[in-house]
């Protein structure tokens, strides 16, 4: 009889212990709702120590809610309760479902809130220019988004944000991975291709850059930015024929775009075809008379031709022929002057323009203007 009483007494103690620990979990939930997170953590830590409640699905669920609440709290003291609160929350939610699939509904209520919090954290990191941290958050958001409640579809905007964070953080392998995913999903438009091109160039993959630019042109044949990047890429890589091919297409698409004619002028200039370069530059200047580079390049072409004419004149031994050649050279400098003056008007601080004007003014004996330019080049105040 005494033994039976003892057995009953021990059973009561065990039941009371389990009940007490489950009571700790329920109390913790209430404390979380009241914003008393430190007290809630004490309760849950106790529950995790007890053999009967440490593997209870509700213990993990409550711990997940606690970590999530700590992560979104504006109280820094609560933020420090966990090293990585959102990942801690997610890990505990997944353990909850592992222990009891019937907890899916409860967890699914929390996951969209958790996802939103993680995305916001990623945005904050991006804005603070902590790009590696932002990338980590966006990739974690993508992992959360794989859950069935979100329909299984990839979140293209989060993927794109992850790619941008990686790109800005110069983590180019990750940037390429996420940009490629966006491309496959048809998200990001022409900018995505151009960013991908920059990633390939940053990793010295010229083949990848060429391929992605060609794909961009095929996808967006009328897009000006794509055409400009194609032309610039071929320009800088010295592939003038390809650049001219795409320029022809670009001019056909937008014949009033001065940029295309200027680029054509640059190509012919580099190819040492000054007449073709001049024709293209003059058309660009006609379409956009306020573009400094065009005005300067026209002036430079004319000036350089004048310099060549002077060099040839100096080789002439006959005085009469020399004077004729010298005058022709001077006439050439006169042609260059208005374009250099226009360039100076558009960018009054450009040194190359002022150096050229200094020579032109001196050669033409325009000494007042020459003095002004000399003073400005020397940094004297009141030069103009």
Rosetta blueprint (number, residue, H / E / L):
1 X L
2 X H
3 X H
4 X H
5 X H
6 X H
7 X H
8 X H
9 X H
10 X H
11 X H
12 X H
13 X H
14 X H
15 X H
16 X H
17 X H
18 X H
19 X H
20 X H
21 X H
22 X H
23 X H
24 X H
25 X H
26 X H
27 X H
28 X H
29 X H
30 X H
31 X H
32 X H
33 X H
34 X L
35 X L
36 X L
37 X H
38 X H
39 X H
40 X H
41 X H
42 X H
43 X H
44 X H
45 X H
46 X H
47 X H
48 X H
49 X H
50 X L
51 X L
52 X L
53 X L
54 X L
55 X L
56 X L
57 X H
58 X H
59 X H
60 X H
61 X H
62 X H
63 X H
64 X H
65 X H
66 X H
67 X H
68 X H
69 X H
70 X H
71 X H
72 X H
73 X L
74 X L
75 X L
76 X H
77 X H
78 X H
79 X H
80 X L
81 X L
82 X L
83 X L
84 X L
85 X H
86 X H
87 X H
88 X H
89 X H
90 X H
91 X H
92 X H
93 X H
94 X H
95 X H
96 X H
97 X H
98 X H
99 X H
100 X L
101 X H
102 X H
103 X H
104 X H
105 X H
106 X H
107 X H
108 X H
109 X H
110 X H
111 X H
112 X H
113 X H
114 X H
115 X H
116 X H
117 X H
118 X H
119 X H
120 X H
121 X H
122 X H
123 X H
124 X H
125 X H
126 X H
127 X H
128 X L
129 X L
130 X L
131 X H
132 X H
133 X H
134 X H
135 X H
136 X H
137 X H
138 X H
139 X H
140 X H
141 X H
142 X H
143 X H
144 X H
145 X L
146 X L
147 X L
148 X H
149 X H
150 X H
151 X L
152 X L
153 X L
154 X L
155 X L
156 X H
157 X H
158 X H
159 X H
160 X H
161 X H
162 X H
163 X H
164 X H
165 X H
166 X H
167 X H
168 X H
169 X L
170 X L
171 X L
172 X H
173 X H
174 X H
175 X H
176 X H
177 X H
178 X H
179 X H
180 X H
181 X H
182 X H
183 X H
184 X H
185 X L
186 X L
187 X L
188 X L
189 X H
190 X H
191 X H
192 X H
193 X H
194 X H
195 X H
196 X H
197 X H
198 X H
199 X H
200 X H
201 X H
202 X H
203 X L
204 X L
205 X L
206 X H
207 X H
208 X H
209 X H
210 X H
211 X H
212 X H
213 X H
214 X H
215 X H
216 X H
217 X H
218 X H
219 X H
220 X L
221 X L
222 X L
223 X L
224 X H
225 X H
226 X H
227 X H
228 X H
229 X H
230 X H
231 X H
232 X H
233 X H
234 X H
235 X H
236 X H
237 X L
238 X L
239 X L
240 X H
241 X H
242 X H
243 X H
244 X H
245 X H
246 X H
247 X H
248 X H
249 X H
250 X H
251 X H
252 X H
253 X H
254 X L
255 X L
256 X L
257 X L
258 X H
259 X H
260 X H
261 X H
262 X H
263 X H
264 X H
265 X H
266 X H
267 X H
268 X H
269 X H
270 X H
271 X L
272 X L
273 X L
274 X H
275 X H
276 X H
277 X H
278 X H
279 X H
280 X H
281 X H
282 X H
283 X H
284 X H
285 X H
286 X H
287 X H
288 X L
289 X L
290 X L
291 X L
292 X H
293 X H
294 X H
295 X H
296 X H
297 X H
298 X H
299 X H
300 X H
301 X H
302 X H
303 X H
304 X H
305 X H
306 X H
307 X H
308 X H
309 X H
310 X H
311 X H
312 X H
313 X H
314 X L
315 X L
316 X L
317 X L
318 X L
319 X H
320 X H
321 X H
322 X H
323 X H
324 X H
325 X H
326 X H
327 X H
328 X H
329 X H
330 X H
331 X H
332 X H
333 X H
334 X H
335 X H
336 X H
337 X H
338 X H
339 X H
340 X H
341 X H
342 X H
343 X H
344 X H
345 X H
346 X H
347 X L
348 X L
349 X L
350 X L
351 X H
352 X H
353 X H
354 X H
355 X H
356 X H
357 X H
358 X H
359 X H
360 X H
361 X H
362 X H
363 X H
364 X L
365 X L
366 X L
367 X H
368 X H
369 X H
370 X H
371 X H
372 X H
373 X H
374 X H
375 X H
376 X H
377 X H
378 X H
379 X L
380 X L
381 X L
382 X L
383 X L
384 X L
